[in-house]
């Protein structure tokens, strides 16, 4: 007889796909994590669907003994939380054993970022090259636009390279971006990004002409997806960094996304607003930038609090 837990895992994955729009990679990750938990619990003669909080604590302790990093343990716990939340919501359990479990403590590394000066040098170099005449005009204008858009919006690289060509027809200074789970969000564009979009659009129109096959994406390419592969953009970005006098090893599309968020917070943006712009579903994901907020608040107090301005009196 088949383990009922396996059937409930299948139902859970179907729900995540149909109702939540979970990506294939996410579903595969959930499936692997739940299968590992099932295997451990089966050795204890416990079915996953019947596991108690103590059973799940034993599983997490097992992961720790096996040398799993806190981040990996937290990911497994997240999968279990989603699964038992599903069972509870469907009336298949009367409780959620994960509700009283503590997440493994982990030191979250600060994201790599760039200074405002380095971003300026990078954009200046891209803009200068985009203005130079030659056979690679479209490629150079494309690179300039990619950098301008990425720093102006903080898009994920997958969102950026797959932008539709229809954005060229927009009249406002906003982009409608389809992110994870097919959720749409509105992101504003800087004047520089709008200008780069216009000049790139002119070069693209001159290059593709009336070819309908080339008109689906803003950055068309002869690839399986039909648009510029993110790996190609990452490679070209490192090359641009080298020409701008920036260490290529410190730069990637994701680093520019971090720079976008960090620089907004440094200049007074609200953490919730940055969460919306980045497309983070959970504020905890955005909280990797709290070190930026803490530094800004410290400077605010030191600059404006009346007691901070008073010189320390000698004893």
Buried (B, 14 or more C-beta within 10 A) or exposed (E): EEEEBBEBBEBBBEBBBEEEEBBEEBBEBBBEBBBBBBEBBEEEEBBBBEBEBEBBBBBBEBBBEEEBEBEBBBBBBBBBBBBBBBBBEEEBBEEBBBEEBEEBEEEEEEBEBBEEEBBEBBBEBBBEBBEEEEEEBBBBBBBBBBBBBBBBBBBBBEBBBBBBBEBBEEEEEEBEBBBBEEEEBEBEBBEBBBBBBEBBBEBBEEBBEEEEEBBEBBBBBEEEEBBBBBEEBBEBBBEBBBEBEBEBEEBBBBBBBBBBBBBBBBEEBEBEEBBEBBBBEEEEEBBBBBBBBEEBEEEEEEEEEEEEEEEEEEE
